[in-house]
Amino acid sequence: MEIPLWLALLVVGWLGVKLARPPMWLVVVLLLGGHLIAGSFLGPAVGTALK
């Protein structure tokens, strides 16, 4: 059985928010920061570091 990556990330994210109950501003900052870093010149460097 293959699950799309976006669906797996959505489920893990939803469970993380429900179980850990982080403040909503922290969730927004992490999502926005990740999106901005991925589109910047730091994106390839972060991608290489995470591999």
PDB file of all heavy atoms in Angstrom:
ATOM      1  N   MET A   1       0.850  -1.178   0.000  1.00  0.00           N
ATOM      2  CA  MET A   1       0.000   0.000   0.000  1.00  0.00           C
ATOM      3  C   MET A   1       0.887   1.229   0.000  1.00  0.00           C
ATOM      4  O   MET A   1       1.779   1.362   0.832  1.00  0.00           O
ATOM      5  CB  MET A   1      -0.872  -0.014   1.241  1.00  0.00           C
ATOM      6  CG  MET A   1      -1.827   1.117   1.310  1.00  0.00           C
ATOM      7  SD  MET A   1      -2.982   0.863   2.662  1.00  0.00           S
ATOM      8  CE  MET A   1      -2.746   2.358   3.535  1.00  0.00           C
ATOM      9  N   GLU A   2       0.652   2.115  -0.935  1.00  0.00           N
ATOM     10  CA  GLU A   2       1.424   3.348  -1.026  1.00  0.00           C
ATOM     11  C   GLU A   2       0.539   4.523  -0.634  1.00  0.00           C
ATOM     12  O   GLU A   2      -0.592   4.653  -1.092  1.00  0.00           O
ATOM     13  CB  GLU A   2       1.951   3.542  -2.434  1.00  0.00           C
ATOM     14  CG  GLU A   2       3.015   2.534  -2.802  1.00  0.00           C
ATOM     15  CD  GLU A   2       3.640   2.847  -4.146  1.00  0.00           C
ATOM     16  OE1 GLU A   2       3.619   4.012  -4.551  1.00  0.00           O
ATOM     17  OE2 GLU A   2       4.130   1.904  -4.765  1.00  0.00           O
ATOM     18  N   ILE A   3       1.090   5.368   0.225  1.00  0.00           N
ATOM     19  CA  ILE A   3       0.386   6.561   0.685  1.00  0.00           C
ATOM     20  C   ILE A   3       1.118   7.775   0.129  1.00  0.00           C
ATOM     21  O   ILE A   3       2.339   7.842   0.212  1.00  0.00           O
ATOM     22  CB  ILE A   3       0.371   6.630   2.225  1.00  0.00           C
ATOM     23  CG1 ILE A   3      -0.353   5.413   2.788  1.00  0.00           C
ATOM     24  CG2 ILE A   3      -0.286   7.904   2.702  1.00  0.00           C
ATOM     25  CD1 ILE A   3      -0.277   5.308   4.291  1.00  0.00           C
ATOM     26  N   PRO A   4       0.399   8.750  -0.447  1.00  0.00           N
ATOM     27  CA  PRO A   4       1.066   9.951  -0.942  1.00  0.00           C
ATOM     28  C   PRO A   4       1.767  10.693   0.206  1.00  0.00           C
ATOM     29  O   PRO A   4       1.280  10.714   1.345  1.00  0.00           O
ATOM     30  CB  PRO A   4      -0.066  10.796  -1.519  1.00  0.00           C
ATOM     31  CG  PRO A   4      -1.225   9.881  -1.669  1.00  0.00           C
ATOM     32  CD  PRO A   4      -1.036   8.761  -0.702  1.00  0.00           C
ATOM     33  N   LEU A   5       2.901  11.282  -0.115  1.00  0.00           N
ATOM     34  CA  LEU A   5       3.684  11.995   0.897  1.00  0.00           C
ATOM     35  C   LEU A   5       2.877  13.129   1.528  1.00  0.00           C
ATOM     36  O   LEU A   5       2.918  13.317   2.744  1.00  0.00           O
ATOM     37  CB  LEU A   5       4.965  12.531   0.271  1.00  0.00           C
ATOM     38  CG  LEU A   5       5.879  13.325   1.208  1.00  0.00           C
ATOM     39  CD1 LEU A   5       6.329  12.463   2.378  1.00  0.00           C
ATOM     40  CD2 LEU A   5       7.065  13.864   0.452  1.00  0.00           C
ATOM     41  N   TRP A   6       2.123  13.864   0.727  1.00  0.00           N
ATOM     42  CA  TRP A   6       1.368  14.986   1.271  1.00  0.00           C
ATOM     43  C   TRP A   6       0.324  14.514   2.277  1.00  0.00           C
ATOM     44  O   TRP A   6       0.073  15.184   3.282  1.00  0.00           O
ATOM     45  CB  TRP A   6       0.727  15.818   0.153  1.00  0.00           C
ATOM     46  CG  TRP A   6      -0.287  15.082  -0.656  1.00  0.00           C
ATOM     47  CD1 TRP A   6      -0.092  14.391  -1.802  1.00  0.00           C
ATOM     48  CD2 TRP A   6      -1.684  14.933  -0.350  1.00  0.00           C
ATOM     49  NE1 TRP A   6      -1.258  13.826  -2.237  1.00  0.00           N
ATOM     50  CE2 TRP A   6      -2.257  14.142  -1.372  1.00  0.00           C
ATOM     51  CE3 TRP A   6      -2.496  15.386   0.671  1.00  0.00           C
ATOM     52  CZ2 TRP A   6      -3.607  13.814  -1.384  1.00  0.00           C
ATOM     53  CZ3 TRP A   6      -3.841  15.055   0.647  1.00  0.00           C
ATOM     54  CH2 TRP A   6      -4.381  14.289  -0.364  1.00  0.00           C
ATOM     55  N   LEU A   7      -0.258  13.345   2.034  1.00  0.00           N
ATOM     56  CA  LEU A   7      -1.257  12.822   2.960  1.00  0.00           C
ATOM     57  C   LEU A   7      -0.596  12.369   4.267  1.00  0.00           C
ATOM     58  O   LEU A   7      -1.116  12.636   5.354  1.00  0.00           O
ATOM     59  CB  LEU A   7      -2.014  11.660   2.319  1.00  0.00           C
ATOM     60  CG  LEU A   7      -3.108  11.018   3.176  1.00  0.00           C
ATOM     61  CD1 LEU A   7      -4.172  12.036   3.557  1.00  0.00           C
ATOM     62  CD2 LEU A   7      -3.726   9.852   2.439  1.00  0.00           C
ATOM     63  N   ALA A   8       0.549  11.719   4.162  1.00  0.00           N
ATOM     64  CA  ALA A   8       1.269  11.285   5.357  1.00  0.00           C
ATOM     65  C   ALA A   8       1.695  12.485   6.195  1.00  0.00           C
ATOM     66  O   ALA A   8       1.557  12.480   7.429  1.00  0.00           O
ATOM     67  CB  ALA A   8       2.483  10.451   4.961  1.00  0.00           C
ATOM     68  N   LEU A   9       2.189  13.537   5.545  1.00  0.00           N
ATOM     69  CA  LEU A   9       2.596  14.741   6.278  1.00  0.00           C
ATOM     70  C   LEU A   9       1.403  15.425   6.926  1.00  0.00           C
ATOM     71  O   LEU A   9       1.510  15.938   8.046  1.00  0.00           O
ATOM     72  CB  LEU A   9       3.315  15.711   5.341  1.00  0.00           C
ATOM     73  CG  LEU A   9       4.686  15.269   4.860  1.00  0.00           C
ATOM     74  CD1 LEU A   9       5.235  16.264   3.854  1.00  0.00           C
ATOM     75  CD2 LEU A   9       5.630  15.096   6.025  1.00  0.00           C
ATOM     76  N   LEU A  10       0.281  15.438   6.237  1.00  0.00           N
ATOM     77  CA  LEU A  10      -0.924  16.039   6.792  1.00  0.00           C
ATOM     78  C   LEU A  10      -1.389  15.299   8.042  1.00  0.00           C
ATOM     79  O   LEU A  10      -1.713  15.915   9.065  1.00  0.00           O
ATOM     80  CB  LEU A  10      -2.032  16.041   5.730  1.00  0.00           C
ATOM     81  CG  LEU A  10      -3.326  16.739   6.104  1.00  0.00           C
ATOM     82  CD1 LEU A  10      -3.098  18.235   6.203  1.00  0.00           C
ATOM     83  CD2 LEU A  10      -4.372  16.441   5.059  1.00  0.00           C
ATOM     84  N   VAL A  11      -1.382  13.980   8.000  1.00  0.00           N
ATOM     85  CA  VAL A  11      -1.809  13.166   9.144  1.00  0.00           C
ATOM     86  C   VAL A  11      -0.841  13.329  10.319  1.00  0.00           C
ATOM     87  O   VAL A  11      -1.260  13.530  11.460  1.00  0.00           O
ATOM     88  CB  VAL A  11      -1.944  11.679   8.740  1.00  0.00           C
ATOM     89  CG1 VAL A  11      -2.131  10.795   9.950  1.00  0.00           C
ATOM     90  CG2 VAL A  11      -3.091  11.517   7.771  1.00  0.00           C
ATOM     91  N   VAL A  12       0.460  13.274  10.043  1.00  0.00           N
ATOM     92  CA  VAL A  12       1.454  13.431  11.113  1.00  0.00           C
ATOM     93  C   VAL A  12       1.370  14.830  11.725  1.00  0.00           C
ATOM     94  O   VAL A  12       1.452  14.990  12.938  1.00  0.00           O
ATOM     95  CB  VAL A  12       2.863  13.136  10.579  1.00  0.00           C
ATOM     96  CG1 VAL A  12       3.932  13.543  11.570  1.00  0.00           C
ATOM     97  CG2 VAL A  12       2.996  11.661  10.242  1.00  0.00           C
ATOM     98  N   GLY A  13       1.188  15.837  10.895  1.00  0.00           N
ATOM     99  CA  GLY A  13       1.052  17.202  11.404  1.00  0.00           C
ATOM    100  C   GLY A  13      -0.194  17.379  12.257  1.00  0.00           C
ATOM    101  O   GLY A  13      -0.153  18.000  13.319  1.00  0.00           O
ATOM    102  N   TRP A  14      -1.302  16.808  11.800  1.00  0.00           N
ATOM    103  CA  TRP A  14      -2.556  16.926  12.554  1.00  0.00           C
ATOM    104  C   TRP A  14      -2.422  16.231  13.908  1.00  0.00           C
ATOM    105  O   TRP A  14      -2.838  16.772  14.930  1.00  0.00           O
ATOM    106  CB  TRP A  14      -3.693  16.319  11.738  1.00  0.00           C
ATOM    107  CG  TRP A  14      -5.014  16.413  12.419  1.00  0.00           C
ATOM    108  CD1 TRP A  14      -5.797  17.526  12.511  1.00  0.00           C
ATOM    109  CD2 TRP A  14      -5.688  15.362  13.116  1.00  0.00           C
ATOM    110  NE1 TRP A  14      -6.935  17.212  13.219  1.00  0.00           N
ATOM    111  CE2 TRP A  14      -6.887  15.894  13.604  1.00  0.00           C
ATOM    112  CE3 TRP A  14      -5.397  14.036  13.364  1.00  0.00           C
ATOM    113  CZ2 TRP A  14      -7.782  15.138  14.330  1.00  0.00           C
ATOM    114  CZ3 TRP A  14      -6.297  13.288  14.086  1.00  0.00           C
ATOM    115  CH2 TRP A  14      -7.468  13.844  14.558  1.00  0.00           C
ATOM    116  N   LEU A  15      -1.832  15.026  13.903  1.00  0.00           N
ATOM    117  CA  LEU A  15      -1.638  14.311  15.167  1.00  0.00           C
ATOM    118  C   LEU A  15      -0.693  15.065  16.096  1.00  0.00           C
ATOM    119  O   LEU A  15      -0.908  15.107  17.312  1.00  0.00           O
ATOM    120  CB  LEU A  15      -1.095  12.904  14.906  1.00  0.00           C
ATOM    121  CG  LEU A  15      -2.100  11.901  14.362  1.00  0.00           C
ATOM    122  CD1 LEU A  15      -1.398  10.603  13.987  1.00  0.00           C
ATOM    123  CD2 LEU A  15      -3.201  11.633  15.361  1.00  0.00           C
ATOM    124  N   GLY A  16       0.348  15.653  15.535  1.00  0.00           N
ATOM    125  CA  GLY A  16       1.289  16.416  16.354  1.00  0.00           C
ATOM    126  C   GLY A  16       0.635  17.611  17.029  1.00  0.00           C
ATOM    127  O   GLY A  16       0.863  17.878  18.203  1.00  0.00           O
ATOM    128  N   VAL A  17      -0.210  18.314  16.280  1.00  0.00           N
ATOM    129  CA  VAL A  17      -0.899  19.477  16.855  1.00  0.00           C
ATOM    130  C   VAL A  17      -1.909  19.029  17.903  1.00  0.00           C
ATOM    131  O   VAL A  17      -2.032  19.644  18.964  1.00  0.00           O
ATOM    132  CB  VAL A  17      -1.578  20.301  15.738  1.00  0.00           C
ATOM    133  CG1 VAL A  17      -2.525  21.335  16.320  1.00  0.00           C
ATOM    134  CG2 VAL A  17      -0.529  20.974  14.874  1.00  0.00           C
ATOM    135  N   LYS A  18      -2.620  17.944  17.642  1.00  0.00           N
ATOM    136  CA  LYS A  18      -3.629  17.471  18.593  1.00  0.00           C
ATOM    137  C   LYS A  18      -3.000  16.902  19.869  1.00  0.00           C
ATOM    138  O   LYS A  18      -3.525  17.101  20.959  1.00  0.00           O
ATOM    139  CB  LYS A  18      -4.516  16.394  17.950  1.00  0.00           C
ATOM    140  CG  LYS A  18      -5.478  16.941  16.952  1.00  0.00           C
ATOM    141  CD  LYS A  18      -6.497  17.824  17.627  1.00  0.00           C
ATOM    142  CE  LYS A  18      -7.426  18.421  16.619  1.00  0.00           C
ATOM    143  NZ  LYS A  18      -8.355  19.357  17.204  1.00  0.00           N
ATOM    144  N   LEU A  19      -1.895  16.181  19.746  1.00  0.00           N
ATOM    145  CA  LEU A  19      -1.294  15.529  20.906  1.00  0.00           C
ATOM    146  C   LEU A  19      -0.359  16.449  21.691  1.00  0.00           C
ATOM    147  O   LEU A  19      -0.358  16.432  22.916  1.00  0.00           O
ATOM    148  CB  LEU A  19      -0.543  14.268  20.470  1.00  0.00           C
ATOM    149  CG  LEU A  19      -1.423  13.172  19.869  1.00  0.00           C
ATOM    150  CD1 LEU A  19      -0.564  12.022  19.377  1.00  0.00           C
ATOM    151  CD2 LEU A  19      -2.453  12.678  20.866  1.00  0.00           C
ATOM    152  N   ALA A  20       0.444  17.252  21.004  1.00  0.00           N
ATOM    153  CA  ALA A  20       1.426  18.093  21.689  1.00  0.00           C
ATOM    154  C   ALA A  20       0.840  19.452  22.075  1.00  0.00           C
ATOM    155  O   ALA A  20       1.347  20.106  22.984  1.00  0.00           O
ATOM    156  CB  ALA A  20       2.660  18.284  20.813  1.00  0.00           C
ATOM    157  N   ARG A  21      -0.189  19.882  21.370  1.00  0.00           N
ATOM    158  CA  ARG A  21      -0.860  21.168  21.604  1.00  0.00           C
ATOM    159  C   ARG A  21       0.106  22.352  21.680  1.00  0.00           C
ATOM    160  O   ARG A  21       0.136  23.084  22.672  1.00  0.00           O
ATOM    161  CB  ARG A  21      -1.697  21.115  22.875  1.00  0.00           C
ATOM    162  CG  ARG A  21      -2.799  20.087  22.803  1.00  0.00           C
ATOM    163  CD  ARG A  21      -3.832  20.350  23.871  1.00  0.00           C
ATOM    164  NE  ARG A  21      -4.837  19.318  23.865  1.00  0.00           N
ATOM    165  CZ  ARG A  21      -5.927  19.365  23.108  1.00  0.00           C
ATOM    166  NH1 ARG A  21      -6.135  20.375  22.325  1.00  0.00           N
ATOM    167  NH2 ARG A  21      -6.800  18.385  23.154  1.00  0.00           N
ATOM    168  N   PRO A  22       0.911  22.556  20.595  1.00  0.00           N
ATOM    169  CA  PRO A  22       1.772  23.735  20.583  1.00  0.00           C
ATOM    170  C   PRO A  22       0.924  24.986  20.347  1.00  0.00           C
ATOM    171  O   PRO A  22      -0.195  24.891  19.827  1.00  0.00           O
ATOM    172  CB  PRO A  22       2.705  23.479  19.399  1.00  0.00           C
ATOM    173  CG  PRO A  22       1.889  22.647  18.477  1.00  0.00           C
ATOM    174  CD  PRO A  22       1.041  21.795  19.373  1.00  0.00           C
ATOM    175  N   PRO A  23       1.439  26.156  20.715  1.00  0.00           N
ATOM    176  CA  PRO A  23       0.685  27.387  20.431  1.00  0.00           C
ATOM    177  C   PRO A  23       0.528  27.571  18.916  1.00  0.00           C
ATOM    178  O   PRO A  23       1.422  27.214  18.143  1.00  0.00           O
ATOM    179  CB  PRO A  23       1.546  28.501  21.024  1.00  0.00           C
ATOM    180  CG  PRO A  23       2.731  27.856  21.628  1.00  0.00           C
ATOM    181  CD  PRO A  23       2.668  26.403  21.414  1.00  0.00           C
ATOM    182  N   MET A  24      -0.589  28.106  18.502  1.00  0.00           N
ATOM    183  CA  MET A  24      -0.863  28.250  17.075  1.00  0.00           C
ATOM    184  C   MET A  24       0.144  29.174  16.398  1.00  0.00           C
ATOM    185  O   MET A  24       0.502  28.964  15.245  1.00  0.00           O
ATOM    186  CB  MET A  24      -2.292  28.779  16.869  1.00  0.00           C
ATOM    187  CG  MET A  24      -2.775  28.627  15.447  1.00  0.00           C
ATOM    188  SD  MET A  24      -2.621  26.975  14.746  1.00  0.00           S
ATOM    189  CE  MET A  24      -3.762  26.062  15.741  1.00  0.00           C
ATOM    190  N   TRP A  25       0.636  30.189  17.108  1.00  0.00           N
ATOM    191  CA  TRP A  25       1.627  31.080  16.492  1.00  0.00           C
ATOM    192  C   TRP A  25       2.905  30.314  16.155  1.00  0.00           C
ATOM    193  O   TRP A  25       3.552  30.600  15.146  1.00  0.00           O
ATOM    194  CB  TRP A  25       1.937  32.278  17.389  1.00  0.00           C
ATOM    195  CG  TRP A  25       2.582  31.926  18.698  1.00  0.00           C
ATOM    196  CD1 TRP A  25       1.980  31.722  19.885  1.00  0.00           C
ATOM    197  CD2 TRP A  25       3.989  31.737  18.930  1.00  0.00           C
ATOM    198  NE1 TRP A  25       2.904  31.403  20.845  1.00  0.00           N
ATOM    199  CE2 TRP A  25       4.146  31.417  20.292  1.00  0.00           C
ATOM    200  CE3 TRP A  25       5.123  31.803  18.125  1.00  0.00           C
ATOM    201  CZ2 TRP A  25       5.396  31.161  20.855  1.00  0.00           C
ATOM    202  CZ3 TRP A  25       6.363  31.553  18.687  1.00  0.00           C
ATOM    203  CH2 TRP A  25       6.491  31.243  20.038  1.00  0.00           C
ATOM    204  N   LEU A  26       3.267  29.318  16.956  1.00  0.00           N
ATOM    205  CA  LEU A  26       4.464  28.531  16.684  1.00  0.00           C
ATOM    206  C   LEU A  26       4.280  27.681  15.433  1.00  0.00           C
ATOM    207  O   LEU A  26       5.190  27.568  14.600  1.00  0.00           O
ATOM    208  CB  LEU A  26       4.799  27.648  17.884  1.00  0.00           C
ATOM    209  CG  LEU A  26       6.048  26.786  17.772  1.00  0.00           C
ATOM    210  CD1 LEU A  26       7.283  27.650  17.579  1.00  0.00           C
ATOM    211  CD2 LEU A  26       6.197  25.926  19.012  1.00  0.00           C
ATOM    212  N   VAL A  27       3.098  27.111  15.265  1.00  0.00           N
ATOM    213  CA  VAL A  27       2.804  26.326  14.071  1.00  0.00           C
ATOM    214  C   VAL A  27       2.890  27.216  12.831  1.00  0.00           C
ATOM    215  O   VAL A  27       3.498  26.845  11.825  1.00  0.00           O
ATOM    216  CB  VAL A  27       1.412  25.674  14.183  1.00  0.00           C
ATOM    217  CG1 VAL A  27       1.024  24.982  12.886  1.00  0.00           C
ATOM    218  CG2 VAL A  27       1.368  24.708  15.352  1.00  0.00           C
ATOM    219  N   VAL A  28       2.311  28.402  12.896  1.00  0.00           N
ATOM    220  CA  VAL A  28       2.324  29.329  11.762  1.00  0.00           C
ATOM    221  C   VAL A  28       3.750  29.771  11.444  1.00  0.00           C
ATOM    222  O   VAL A  28       4.158  29.807  10.276  1.00  0.00           O
ATOM    223  CB  VAL A  28       1.412  30.542  12.045  1.00  0.00           C
ATOM    224  CG1 VAL A  28       1.585  31.608  10.988  1.00  0.00           C
ATOM    225  CG2 VAL A  28      -0.034  30.104  12.127  1.00  0.00           C
ATOM    226  N   VAL A  29       4.539  30.089  12.460  1.00  0.00           N
ATOM    227  CA  VAL A  29       5.927  30.526  12.245  1.00  0.00           C
ATOM    228  C   VAL A  29       6.753  29.411  11.600  1.00  0.00           C
ATOM    229  O   VAL A  29       7.525  29.661  10.677  1.00  0.00           O
ATOM    230  CB  VAL A  29       6.562  30.990  13.576  1.00  0.00           C
ATOM    231  CG1 VAL A  29       8.065  31.110  13.465  1.00  0.00           C
ATOM    232  CG2 VAL A  29       5.949  32.305  14.014  1.00  0.00           C
ATOM    233  N   LEU A  30       6.592  28.173  12.066  1.00  0.00           N
ATOM    234  CA  LEU A  30       7.347  27.064  11.481  1.00  0.00           C
ATOM    235  C   LEU A  30       6.950  26.811  10.028  1.00  0.00           C
ATOM    236  O   LEU A  30       7.815  26.593   9.170  1.00  0.00           O
ATOM    237  CB  LEU A  30       7.152  25.796  12.314  1.00  0.00           C
ATOM    238  CG  LEU A  30       7.837  25.794  13.676  1.00  0.00           C
ATOM    239  CD1 LEU A  30       7.449  24.545  14.455  1.00  0.00           C
ATOM    240  CD2 LEU A  30       9.339  25.891  13.534  1.00  0.00           C
ATOM    241  N   LEU A  31       5.649  26.841   9.734  1.00  0.00           N
ATOM    242  CA  LEU A  31       5.198  26.630   8.363  1.00  0.00           C
ATOM    243  C   LEU A  31       5.648  27.756   7.438  1.00  0.00           C
ATOM    244  O   LEU A  31       6.160  27.512   6.343  1.00  0.00           O
ATOM    245  CB  LEU A  31       3.675  26.492   8.319  1.00  0.00           C
ATOM    246  CG  LEU A  31       3.098  25.207   8.886  1.00  0.00           C
ATOM    247  CD1 LEU A  31       1.583  25.292   8.929  1.00  0.00           C
ATOM    248  CD2 LEU A  31       3.556  24.017   8.090  1.00  0.00           C
ATOM    249  N   LEU A  32       5.482  28.984   7.876  1.00  0.00           N
ATOM    250  CA  LEU A  32       5.869  30.126   7.052  1.00  0.00           C
ATOM    251  C   LEU A  32       7.381  30.188   6.884  1.00  0.00           C
ATOM    252  O   LEU A  32       7.895  30.437   5.786  1.00  0.00           O
ATOM    253  CB  LEU A  32       5.344  31.421   7.679  1.00  0.00           C
ATOM    254  CG  LEU A  32       5.549  32.698   6.880  1.00  0.00           C
ATOM    255  CD1 LEU A  32       4.861  32.580   5.530  1.00  0.00           C
ATOM    256  CD2 LEU A  32       5.008  33.882   7.640  1.00  0.00           C
ATOM    257  N   GLY A  33       8.114  29.942   7.965  1.00  0.00           N
ATOM    258  CA  GLY A  33       9.577  29.957   7.891  1.00  0.00           C
ATOM    259  C   GLY A  33      10.101  28.870   6.970  1.00  0.00           C
ATOM    260  O   GLY A  33      11.014  29.098   6.181  1.00  0.00           O
ATOM    261  N   GLY A  34       9.540  27.681   7.043  1.00  0.00           N
ATOM    262  CA  GLY A  34       9.953  26.600   6.158  1.00  0.00           C
ATOM    263  C   GLY A  34       9.669  26.917   4.708  1.00  0.00           C
ATOM    264  O   GLY A  34      10.482  26.637   3.820  1.00  0.00           O
ATOM    265  N   HIS A  35       8.521  27.533   4.456  1.00  0.00           N
ATOM    266  CA  HIS A  35       8.163  27.894   3.081  1.00  0.00           C
ATOM    267  C   HIS A  35       9.112  28.959   2.543  1.00  0.00           C
ATOM    268  O   HIS A  35       9.569  28.884   1.403  1.00  0.00           O
ATOM    269  CB  HIS A  35       6.718  28.396   3.045  1.00  0.00           C
ATOM    270  CG  HIS A  35       6.285  28.844   1.699  1.00  0.00           C
ATOM    271  ND1 HIS A  35       6.055  27.966   0.668  1.00  0.00           N
ATOM    272  CD2 HIS A  35       6.057  30.083   1.203  1.00  0.00           C
ATOM    273  CE1 HIS A  35       5.695  28.647  -0.408  1.00  0.00           C
ATOM    274  NE2 HIS A  35       5.683  29.930  -0.107  1.00  0.00           N
ATOM    275  N   LEU A  36       9.422  29.950   3.360  1.00  0.00           N
ATOM    276  CA  LEU A  36      10.310  31.027   2.912  1.00  0.00           C
ATOM    277  C   LEU A  36      11.745  30.533   2.712  1.00  0.00           C
ATOM    278  O   LEU A  36      12.411  30.931   1.757  1.00  0.00           O
ATOM    279  CB  LEU A  36      10.282  32.177   3.918  1.00  0.00           C
ATOM    280  CG  LEU A  36       8.957  32.946   3.978  1.00  0.00           C
ATOM    281  CD1 LEU A  36       9.009  33.985   5.086  1.00  0.00           C
ATOM    282  CD2 LEU A  36       8.653  33.592   2.644  1.00  0.00           C
ATOM    283  N   ILE A  37      12.224  29.668   3.593  1.00  0.00           N
ATOM    284  CA  ILE A  37      13.578  29.142   3.444  1.00  0.00           C
ATOM    285  C   ILE A  37      13.677  28.253   2.210  1.00  0.00           C
ATOM    286  O   ILE A  37      14.675  28.284   1.487  1.00  0.00           O
ATOM    287  CB  ILE A  37      14.010  28.382   4.710  1.00  0.00           C
ATOM    288  CG1 ILE A  37      14.289  29.365   5.833  1.00  0.00           C
ATOM    289  CG2 ILE A  37      15.234  27.524   4.452  1.00  0.00           C
ATOM    290  CD1 ILE A  37      14.624  28.731   7.149  1.00  0.00           C
ATOM    291  N   ALA A  38      12.643  27.455   1.936  1.00  0.00           N
ATOM    292  CA  ALA A  38      12.678  26.561   0.780  1.00  0.00           C
ATOM    293  C   ALA A  38      12.771  27.343  -0.523  1.00  0.00           C
ATOM    294  O   ALA A  38      13.391  26.878  -1.479  1.00  0.00           O
ATOM    295  CB  ALA A  38      11.432  25.683   0.762  1.00  0.00           C
ATOM    296  N   GLY A  39      12.192  28.536  -0.575  1.00  0.00           N
ATOM    297  CA  GLY A  39      12.225  29.341  -1.792  1.00  0.00           C
ATOM    298  C   GLY A  39      13.408  30.272  -1.892  1.00  0.00           C
ATOM    299  O   GLY A  39      13.614  30.903  -2.924  1.00  0.00           O
ATOM    300  N   SER A  40      14.218  30.351  -0.840  1.00  0.00           N
ATOM    301  CA  SER A  40      15.349  31.269  -0.854  1.00  0.00           C
ATOM    302  C   SER A  40      16.617  30.564  -1.316  1.00  0.00           C
ATOM    303  O   SER A  40      16.617  29.391  -1.659  1.00  0.00           O
ATOM    304  CB  SER A  40      15.564  31.857   0.544  1.00  0.00           C
ATOM    305  OG  SER A  40      16.125  30.881   1.397  1.00  0.00           O
ATOM    306  N   PHE A  41      17.724  31.280  -1.276  1.00  0.00           N
ATOM    307  CA  PHE A  41      19.009  30.697  -1.661  1.00  0.00           C
ATOM    308  C   PHE A  41      19.488  29.669  -0.639  1.00  0.00           C
ATOM    309  O   PHE A  41      20.398  28.896  -0.921  1.00  0.00           O
ATOM    310  CB  PHE A  41      20.065  31.801  -1.834  1.00  0.00           C
ATOM    311  CG  PHE A  41      20.432  32.500  -0.554  1.00  0.00           C
ATOM    312  CD1 PHE A  41      21.519  32.063   0.187  1.00  0.00           C
ATOM    313  CD2 PHE A  41      19.696  33.572  -0.094  1.00  0.00           C
ATOM    314  CE1 PHE A  41      21.867  32.694   1.371  1.00  0.00           C
ATOM    315  CE2 PHE A  41      20.033  34.202   1.078  1.00  0.00           C
ATOM    316  CZ  PHE A  41      21.122  33.765   1.817  1.00  0.00           C
ATOM    317  N   LEU A  42      18.877  29.645   0.532  1.00  0.00           N
ATOM    318  CA  LEU A  42      19.251  28.664   1.556  1.00  0.00           C
ATOM    319  C   LEU A  42      18.598  27.302   1.320  1.00  0.00           C
ATOM    320  O   LEU A  42      18.983  26.328   1.942  1.00  0.00           O
ATOM    321  CB  LEU A  42      18.842  29.170   2.939  1.00  0.00           C
ATOM    322  CG  LEU A  42      19.578  30.393   3.459  1.00  0.00           C
ATOM    323  CD1 LEU A  42      18.958  30.841   4.775  1.00  0.00           C
ATOM    324  CD2 LEU A  42      21.050  30.105   3.630  1.00  0.00           C
ATOM    325  N   GLY A  43      17.624  27.240   0.441  1.00  0.00           N
ATOM    326  CA  GLY A  43      16.906  26.005   0.176  1.00  0.00           C
ATOM    327  C   GLY A  43      17.799  24.820  -0.181  1.00  0.00           C
ATOM    328  O   GLY A  43      17.703  23.760   0.432  1.00  0.00           O
ATOM    329  N   PRO A  44      18.676  24.964  -1.178  1.00  0.00           N
ATOM    330  CA  PRO A  44      19.550  23.832  -1.521  1.00  0.00           C
ATOM    331  C   PRO A  44      20.482  23.426  -0.387  1.00  0.00           C
ATOM    332  O   PRO A  44      20.752  22.246  -0.181  1.00  0.00           O
ATOM    333  CB  PRO A  44      20.347  24.355  -2.733  1.00  0.00           C
ATOM    334  CG  PRO A  44      19.500  25.418  -3.311  1.00  0.00           C
ATOM    335  CD  PRO A  44      18.791  26.048  -2.144  1.00  0.00           C
ATOM    336  N   ALA A  45      20.965  24.399   0.382  1.00  0.00           N
ATOM    337  CA  ALA A  45      21.859  24.079   1.501  1.00  0.00           C
ATOM    338  C   ALA A  45      21.122  23.306   2.586  1.00  0.00           C
ATOM    339  O   ALA A  45      21.639  22.335   3.129  1.00  0.00           O
ATOM    340  CB  ALA A  45      22.453  25.362   2.077  1.00  0.00           C
ATOM    341  N   VAL A  46      19.907  23.717   2.883  1.00  0.00           N
ATOM    342  CA  VAL A  46      19.104  23.021   3.898  1.00  0.00           C
ATOM    343  C   VAL A  46      18.741  21.623   3.401  1.00  0.00           C
ATOM    344  O   VAL A  46      18.792  20.658   4.144  1.00  0.00           O
ATOM    345  CB  VAL A  46      17.844  23.842   4.249  1.00  0.00           C
ATOM    346  CG1 VAL A  46      16.907  23.050   5.131  1.00  0.00           C
ATOM    347  CG2 VAL A  46      18.230  25.152   4.915  1.00  0.00           C
ATOM    348  N   GLY A  47      18.394  21.518   2.125  1.00  0.00           N
ATOM    349  CA  GLY A  47      18.056  20.221   1.546  1.00  0.00           C
ATOM    350  C   GLY A  47      19.219  19.251   1.595  1.00  0.00           C
ATOM    351  O   GLY A  47      19.061  18.063   1.902  1.00  0.00           O
ATOM    352  N   THR A  48      20.408  19.756   1.320  1.00  0.00           N
ATOM    353  CA  THR A  48      21.602  18.912   1.378  1.00  0.00           C
ATOM    354  C   THR A  48      21.904  18.498   2.811  1.00  0.00           C
ATOM    355  O   THR A  48      22.276  17.354   3.076  1.00  0.00           O
ATOM    356  CB  THR A  48      22.813  19.670   0.791  1.00  0.00           C
ATOM    357  OG1 THR A  48      22.500  20.047  -0.554  1.00  0.00           O
ATOM    358  CG2 THR A  48      24.046  18.802   0.786  1.00  0.00           C
ATOM    359  N   ALA A  49      21.731  19.423   3.751  1.00  0.00           N
ATOM    360  CA  ALA A  49      22.016  19.121   5.161  1.00  0.00           C
ATOM    361  C   ALA A  49      21.039  18.097   5.710  1.00  0.00           C
ATOM    362  O   ALA A  49      21.411  17.278   6.566  1.00  0.00           O
ATOM    363  CB  ALA A  49      21.961  20.395   5.982  1.00  0.00           C
ATOM    364  N   LEU A  50      19.808  18.098   5.239  1.00  0.00           N
ATOM    365  CA  LEU A  50      18.804  17.168   5.745  1.00  0.00           C
ATOM    366  C   LEU A  50      18.894  15.774   5.136  1.00  0.00           C
ATOM    367  O   LEU A  50      18.342  14.839   5.669  1.00  0.00           O
ATOM    368  CB  LEU A  50      17.398  17.733   5.517  1.00  0.00           C
ATOM    369  CG  LEU A  50      17.038  18.956   6.340  1.00  0.00           C
ATOM    370  CD1 LEU A  50      15.661  19.455   5.973  1.00  0.00           C
ATOM    371  CD2 LEU A  50      17.111  18.657   7.827  1.00  0.00           C
ATOM    372  N   LYS A  51      19.607  15.654   4.014  1.00  0.00           N
ATOM    373  CA  LYS A  51      19.714  14.342   3.364  1.00  0.00           C
ATOM    374  C   LYS A  51      20.689  13.463   4.043  1.00  0.00           C
ATOM    375  O   LYS A  51      21.545  13.434   4.611  1.00  0.00           O
ATOM    376  CB  LYS A  51      20.102  14.483   1.916  1.00  0.00           C
ATOM    377  CG  LYS A  51      18.950  14.948   1.082  1.00  0.00           C
ATOM    378  CD  LYS A  51      19.309  14.938  -0.375  1.00  0.00           C
ATOM    379  CE  LYS A  51      18.111  15.403  -1.177  1.00  0.00           C
ATOM    380  NZ  LYS A  51      18.367  15.429  -2.570  1.00  0.00           N
TER     381      LYS A  51
END
